[in-house]
Amino acid sequence: MSEAALDTAPEKAPAPPKPVDVKKIQAILQANDGARLRTWLSICSRCGLCAESCFFYLAKNKDPKLSPVYKAKVSLGVMQRKKGKVSREFLENLVDVIWGQCTTCRRCAMYCPFGIDIATMIAVARAVCNSQGVGPARLLEVTENIRTTGNQMAMASEDFVETCEWMAEEYGETVRGLEIPVDKKGADYMYTVNPREPMYYPQDMGMAAQIFHVAGLNWTVPSVGWDSTNLAMFAGNKAVATMPVKAMYDKALELGAKAILITECGHAYRSAKYEGPYWVGAPGGLPPVPVIHSVELFRNLLRDGRIKTKHKFEHPVTYQDPCNVSRNGGLWDVGRELVNMLCGDFRDMSPNREHNHCCGGGGGYIPMGAPFKKRRMESGRVKAEQIKATGAKYVIVPCHNCFDQINDLNKEYELGVKVVSFKEIITELMVIPEQFQPMEEEEGAQAQAEAQQEVAEEARQEAGEVQGS
C-alpha cells in the first residue's frame, strides 16, 4: 500500500471493552460477608472522626471527598447498592479512589465509634476491580511477576543464591567466618527478605548476616520462598497473594526451621503472620511456625547481650512506625525499646505508636510508580511535618516502603535528614568479638599455610593406608 493510501486509510476502530463479569463480582461481595459490609455502610453517623484521622484528608485542606467513609461509599457502597451490576467505566474510575486515595493503613478504624473498618471495605472494592483486570498497571504487573516467578521482582532463584554468596564474601572481610547459609536444615530462623534487597540493596543482606553471625544465630535463607513481601495483597488478588505465603510456609516446614524471620518490612510481616494463615487455611489462623519481625529479634539480641555496642548513637533520631509493624503488628513499644538501647537522643513524633500517621508509601503505593508520585508527595506532607517538628537528623525506618517514601519526602520537603534502617545502626555500633575480627595479613598467611599442611598430611596418611592395604 502506498504512503498516500496509508494516510487516507480509515482508522481501525478500538476493540469494544470487555464485558463485566457480574457473577464474579457478586461472589466476591458475598464471600466477604455481605451482611457485615452492608451494616458498616448503613450505620455510619457521619461524625467526621474518620476524616480527621486520614492523612490524605488532612494534607488536602480537609477535602470532604477524601474522608474515608466517602471513599468507601462511592466504591463498595455503590457495588453493594447495585448488587454488583456496575460498568467497566465505573470500575476504572475507581482506581483513582481506592488506590490513589487510600493506603489501607487502618488508622481511621481506630477512631470510628462503631468500629467500621474502612480499610477492609476498600480491600474488598480492590478485589472486585482486580477480578475484572482493573487496577494500577504497575501493581498488576508486579502481581503477575509473583504468579509466574514467585517473587515481585521476577528474580531467578539462582541469582538470589549468587547474591547471597557475593554478600557473604564481601562482608566476610569485616566479620571473619561469615556465611549466608542456603537451605540449611534444622535452623532456628529461616530469614526471608524483600526482593528490593538482593536486587537493589544487597548490602542489607550483608549487614543482616553480620548481625546474625556475631550473635551466634543458627539461621538460613531459603532458595525458594525467600520473598516475604506480598503486593498481590494490595492489588486485591487473593489467589496470587496466597502463593508466596504458601511457598514460605512449605519451605520452613521442609527445612525444619523453628521460626520464619521477616526482614525490615511492614506488609511482609502482616502477610506472613496475620493474613497468610487464613489464605492457606491454616488451623486456628496461625502460621505453621512462629513468624518474627527483625525489630523484635534485634531487640532480643541486644537485651540478652548477644549483641553488644561500643557506645550509643550520638545524633538526634526519630522513629517511623510502619503501619503493619506498629498499628497492625503491635510492635510499637518493641521498636522504641530498640531505639533507646541504640540511641542517646531519641525524639518521638507526635502522634506516635499505633496513632502515628502512615508515611504515604504503603498499601501498594510505592510500586504503583510515576503516575501516582505527585499525589504521594502531596499526601506525605503530614509525615514530613511530623519529622520536621522533631528536629531529628536521622529517621530510623524498619520498612522498605516507608524507607523509599521518606527518602522521597526528604528531597521534596528539604527535611535535611538521613533515613536509616536498624541494621545500619547496629552494624555501625556493634562490638565484633576477637574471634570474628579479620586476621592480619601475616596471620592469614600463616593460617592458610597451616591449613595446607593439614591437607597435605591427611593426603599422606590416606596414601599410606592405601599402600598398606
Secondary structure, 3 states (H helix, E strand, C coil): CCHHHHHHCCCCCCCCCCCCCHHHHHHHHHHCCHHHHHHHHHHCCCCCHHHHHCHHHHHCCCCHHHCHHHHHHHHHHHHHHCCCCCCHHHHHHHHHHHCCCCCCCCHHHHHCCCCCCHHHHHHHHHHHHHHCCCCCHHHHHHHHHHHHHCCCCCCCHHHHHHHHHHHHHHHCCCCCCCCCCECCCCCCEEEEECCHHHHHCHHHHHHHHHHHHHCCCCEEECCCCCECCCHHHHHCCHHHHHHHHHHHHHHHHHHCCCEEEECCCHHHHHHHHHHHHHHCCCHHHCCCCCEEEHHHHHHHHHHCCCCCECCCECCCEEECCCCCCCCCCCCHHHHHHHHHHHECCECCCCCCHHHCCCCCCCCCCHHHCHHHHHHHHHHCHHHHHHHHHHCCCEEECCCHHHHHHHHHHHHHCCCCCEEECHHHHHHHHECCCHHHCCCCHHHHHHHHHHHHHHHHHHHHHHHHHHHHC
